[in-house]
Amino acid sequence: MMENNTDHSEQNNFSPLTVQDVDVDFLPIVYEIIRSVERDFHDNSAKARESQECSQRVLELQKKFDIARAQIKRLPGIDFNKQDQLKQFEILRTQLRLKRELLQKYRNMCSFETSFK
C-alpha cells in the first residue's frame, strides 16, 4: 500500500490531470470492508482483530477518497460552472465553423501553376 502513496506524492500537485489519471478504484476496499463485517467469529480475540482490520480498511478508504478529491480538483475545467462551460463550448464551436469555412474557401480557390523553364 505504501507504493501508491509515494506515487501520489511524486506527482506535481499543480499539474493538470486527465480523467484517466484520477484514481477511483474504491471497490476492492469496499468489498474487503463488507466481507470483514459479514464474517461471524466465535472467538472474541478474532472479533477484536477483525474489527481493528476493518477500521484500518475504513481509514484506507477515507484516505483514497481524499486523494481522489484532490485529483479531481486538478482536472482542467473543473472550476467552470455549467454556463461557463456552455459559453466556452459555443466559442470553440464558432472557431471550428470559421476554420472549416476558411479551409473550404482555400480549397475552392483556383490553383495557380507556375512553371520554371
C-alpha positions as a printed Julia matrix, in Angstrom:
117×3 Matrix{Float64}:
   0.0     0.0     0.0
   2.86    2.39    0.6
   3.75    2.29   -3.11
   0.51    4.07   -4.05
   1.16    6.79   -1.51
   4.59    7.51   -2.93
   3.2     7.58   -6.46
   0.73   10.3    -5.49
   3.29   12.34   -3.58
   5.69   12.27   -6.54
   3.12   13.91   -8.82
   3.14   17.67   -9.04
   0.15   18.94   -7.07
  -0.38   21.79   -9.51
  -0.13   19.96  -12.82
  -3.43   19.23  -14.56
  -4.61   15.65  -14.81
  -6.76   13.8   -17.28
  -9.84   11.91  -16.21
  -8.0     8.63  -16.78
  -5.34    9.66  -14.23
  -7.83   10.01  -11.36
  -7.64    7.01   -9.04
 -11.23    6.0    -8.26
 -10.67    2.3    -7.65
 -12.66    2.08   -4.42
 -14.49   -1.22   -4.93
 -11.75   -3.61   -3.69
 -11.51   -1.77   -0.37
 -15.31   -1.56   -0.02
 -15.53   -5.28   -0.79
 -12.95   -6.07    1.91
 -14.86   -3.95    4.45
 -18.15   -5.67    3.67
 -16.54   -9.1     3.72
 -14.98   -8.48    7.12
 -18.27   -7.21    8.56
 -20.16  -10.27    7.29
 -17.83  -12.77    8.98
 -19.11  -14.43   12.13
 -16.32  -15.11   14.61
 -16.85  -17.23   17.69
 -13.57  -16.22   19.28
 -13.53  -12.77   20.91
  -9.86  -12.18   20.08
 -10.57  -12.9    16.41
 -13.51  -10.47   16.52
 -11.31   -7.75   18.01
  -8.56   -8.35   15.46
 -11.03   -8.3    12.56
 -12.66   -5.16   13.94
  -9.27   -3.47   14.05
  -8.51   -4.58   10.47
 -11.92   -3.31    9.35
 -11.24    0.05   10.98
  -7.9     0.15    9.18
  -9.63   -0.53    5.84
 -12.16    2.23    6.52
  -9.29    4.66    7.15
  -7.63    3.46    3.95
 -10.87    4.08    2.03
 -11.2     7.53    3.56
  -7.62    8.35    2.52
  -8.34    7.11   -1.01
 -11.42    9.38   -1.13
  -9.28   12.35   -0.05
  -6.7    11.6    -2.77
  -9.45   11.3    -5.4
 -10.96   14.64   -4.29
  -7.56   16.33   -4.59
  -7.02   14.8    -8.03
 -10.49   15.86   -9.23
  -9.76   19.44   -8.21
  -6.75   19.36  -10.57
  -8.82   18.36  -13.62
  -8.86   21.07  -16.27
 -12.15   22.96  -16.45
 -13.44   21.72  -13.1
 -13.7    25.3   -11.84
 -16.17   26.31  -14.59
 -19.88   26.26  -13.89
 -22.37   24.97  -16.46
 -22.93   28.39  -18.04
 -19.2    29.0   -18.43
 -18.78   25.55  -19.98
 -21.61   26.17  -22.46
 -20.15   29.59  -23.31
 -16.7    28.08  -23.92
 -18.3    25.3   -25.98
 -20.05   27.87  -28.2
 -16.8    29.82  -28.66
 -14.98   26.66  -29.72
 -17.85   25.65  -32.0
 -17.76   29.07  -33.69
 -13.98   28.81  -34.13
 -14.38   25.38  -35.7
 -17.08   26.63  -38.09
 -14.94   29.61  -39.16
 -11.88   27.42  -39.72
 -13.9    24.96  -41.78
 -15.27   27.8   -43.89
 -11.77   29.13  -44.4
 -10.49   25.7   -45.43
 -13.38   25.32  -47.85
 -12.61   28.75  -49.31
  -8.97   27.83  -49.9
  -9.96   24.51  -51.47
 -12.26   26.26  -53.94
  -9.7    28.84  -54.98
  -8.11   28.44  -58.35
  -4.72   26.87  -58.16
  -2.01   28.75  -59.95
   0.53   26.69  -61.73
   3.93   28.15  -62.19
   6.42   26.5   -64.36
  10.05   27.35  -64.46
  11.76   26.76  -67.75
